[in-house]
């Protein structure tokens, strides 16, 4: 059994339920129901089970110049999808209903800081709520924006071949 509280497990399952909407003909509904940032669905292989999982995550920042999107494990560094991706289990990413093969990299602190500022600028109200929840869930102290940048990793994903 997971070390997470029952409330955290129920909330996590509820938020992952949106991945069922990432199907041909219904992906528009995923965007309509999602929070202000764009939602993508990661298809990743479990590092222990080998099973395929579909996990919706919010894009924090899109960099069209580099063809890269930035995402982060909102709950913690121990989020299963994050650990699976780091272990080499990322299969593909679904963006607006389109499957894409991607490569990923972990952002350094300066890049995380820039991505965090861009996210806060683009979504001033939503980002305040999310940052406060992150600080509380992860037991972080200090300014929510700074604490999130220091404690939580972010991954940049770029389409292969672009």
C-alpha positions as CSV (number, residue, x, y, z in Angstrom):
1,X,0.0,0.0,0.0
2,X,1.2,3.5,-0.8
3,X,2.5,5.8,1.9
4,X,0.1,8.5,0.7
5,X,-2.9,9.5,2.7
6,X,-6.3,8.2,1.5
7,X,-7.3,11.8,0.6
8,X,-4.2,12.2,-1.6
9,X,-4.8,8.9,-3.3
10,X,-8.5,9.7,-4.0
11,X,-7.6,13.2,-5.3
12,X,-4.9,11.8,-7.5
13,X,-7.2,9.2,-9.0
14,X,-9.9,11.8,-9.6
15,X,-7.4,14.1,-11.5
16,X,-6.2,11.2,-13.6
17,X,-9.7,10.3,-14.7
18,X,-9.5,13.1,-17.3
19,X,-7.1,10.8,-19.3
20,X,-10.2,8.8,-20.4
21,X,-11.2,11.9,-22.4
22,X,-8.1,11.8,-24.5
23,X,-9.7,9.7,-27.2
24,X,-10.5,10.5,-30.8
25,X,-13.7,12.6,-30.9
26,X,-13.6,13.6,-27.2
27,X,-10.2,15.3,-26.8
28,X,-11.9,18.7,-27.2
29,X,-13.8,17.9,-24.0
30,X,-10.4,17.4,-22.1
31,X,-9.4,20.9,-23.1
32,X,-12.8,22.4,-22.2
33,X,-12.7,20.8,-18.7
34,X,-9.0,21.4,-18.0
35,X,-7.7,24.4,-16.0
36,X,-6.4,27.4,-17.9
37,X,-3.1,25.8,-19.0
38,X,-3.1,23.3,-21.8
39,X,-3.3,19.6,-20.8
40,X,-1.2,16.9,-22.4
41,X,-1.4,13.2,-21.8
42,X,1.8,11.3,-21.1
43,X,1.8,7.6,-22.2
44,X,4.5,5.9,-20.1
45,X,5.6,2.4,-19.1
46,X,5.6,1.5,-15.4
47,X,9.2,0.9,-14.2
48,X,8.2,-2.1,-12.1
49,X,5.0,-3.5,-13.8
50,X,5.9,-2.7,-17.4
51,X,2.2,-1.7,-17.9
52,X,1.3,1.3,-20.0
53,X,-0.2,4.3,-18.1
54,X,-1.9,7.5,-19.4
55,X,-1.4,10.5,-17.1
56,X,-2.7,14.0,-17.9
57,X,-0.4,16.9,-16.9
58,X,-0.6,20.6,-17.4
59,X,1.9,22.4,-19.6
60,X,3.5,25.0,-17.5
61,X,5.2,26.8,-20.4
62,X,5.3,26.4,-24.2
63,X,8.4,27.6,-26.1
64,X,7.5,27.6,-29.8
65,X,11.0,28.8,-30.7
66,X,12.6,25.7,-29.3
67,X,9.6,23.5,-30.0
68,X,9.6,22.5,-26.3
69,X,6.9,22.3,-23.6
70,X,7.7,22.3,-19.9
71,X,5.8,20.1,-17.4
72,X,6.4,19.2,-13.8
73,X,5.3,16.7,-11.2
74,X,2.9,18.8,-9.2
75,X,2.6,16.5,-6.3
76,X,6.3,15.7,-5.7
77,X,9.5,14.2,-7.1
78,X,8.0,10.9,-6.1
79,X,5.0,11.1,-8.5
80,X,4.8,7.8,-10.3
81,X,4.7,9.2,-13.8
82,X,7.8,11.3,-13.1
83,X,9.7,8.3,-11.8
84,X,8.6,6.2,-14.8
85,X,9.7,8.9,-17.3
86,X,13.1,9.3,-15.5
87,X,13.6,5.5,-15.6
88,X,13.1,5.6,-19.4
89,X,9.5,4.7,-19.6
90,X,8.1,7.6,-21.7
91,X,6.4,6.1,-24.8
92,X,4.7,9.1,-26.3
93,X,2.8,12.3,-25.5
94,X,-0.7,13.2,-26.7
95,X,-1.1,16.9,-27.4
96,X,-4.6,18.1,-28.5
97,X,-5.5,14.5,-29.5
98,X,-2.3,14.0,-31.6
99,X,0.2,11.3,-30.6
100,X,3.8,12.6,-30.7
101,X,7.2,10.9,-30.0
102,X,9.3,13.1,-27.8
103,X,12.6,13.4,-26.1
104,X,12.9,15.0,-22.6
105,X,15.4,16.7,-20.4
106,X,15.5,17.9,-16.8
107,X,15.6,21.7,-16.5
108,X,18.3,23.3,-14.3
109,X,17.4,25.8,-11.6
110,X,17.6,28.9,-13.8
111,X,15.4,27.4,-16.4
112,X,12.9,26.2,-13.8
113,X,12.8,29.8,-12.3
114,X,12.2,31.3,-15.8
115,X,9.4,28.7,-16.5
116,X,7.8,29.4,-13.1
117,X,7.8,33.1,-13.7
118,X,6.3,32.7,-17.2
119,X,3.6,30.4,-15.8
120,X,2.8,33.0,-13.0
121,X,2.6,35.8,-15.6
122,X,0.4,33.8,-17.9
123,X,-2.0,32.5,-15.2
124,X,-1.8,34.9,-12.2
125,X,-4.8,33.6,-10.2
126,X,-4.6,29.9,-11.1
127,X,-0.8,29.9,-10.4
128,X,-1.3,31.3,-6.9
129,X,-3.8,28.6,-6.0
130,X,-1.6,25.8,-7.4
131,X,1.6,27.1,-5.7
132,X,-0.1,27.3,-2.3
133,X,-1.4,23.7,-2.7
134,X,2.1,22.5,-3.8
135,X,3.8,24.1,-0.8
136,X,1.3,22.6,1.5
137,X,1.3,19.1,0.0
138,X,5.1,18.9,-0.1
139,X,5.7,20.5,3.3
140,X,7.8,23.3,1.8
141,X,8.5,26.6,3.5
142,X,8.9,30.2,2.4
143,X,7.7,32.0,-0.7
144,X,5.5,29.5,-2.7
145,X,7.1,30.4,-6.0
146,X,10.7,30.1,-4.7
147,X,10.0,26.9,-2.8
148,X,8.5,25.3,-5.8
149,X,11.4,26.2,-8.0
150,X,13.9,24.8,-5.5
151,X,12.1,21.6,-4.5
152,X,10.3,20.4,-7.6
153,X,11.9,19.3,-10.9
154,X,10.6,20.3,-14.3
155,X,11.0,18.5,-17.5
156,X,11.3,20.0,-21.0
157,X,9.8,17.8,-23.8
158,X,10.6,18.3,-27.4
159,X,9.1,16.5,-30.4
160,X,11.5,14.1,-32.0
161,X,12.5,15.3,-35.4
162,X,11.6,19.0,-34.9
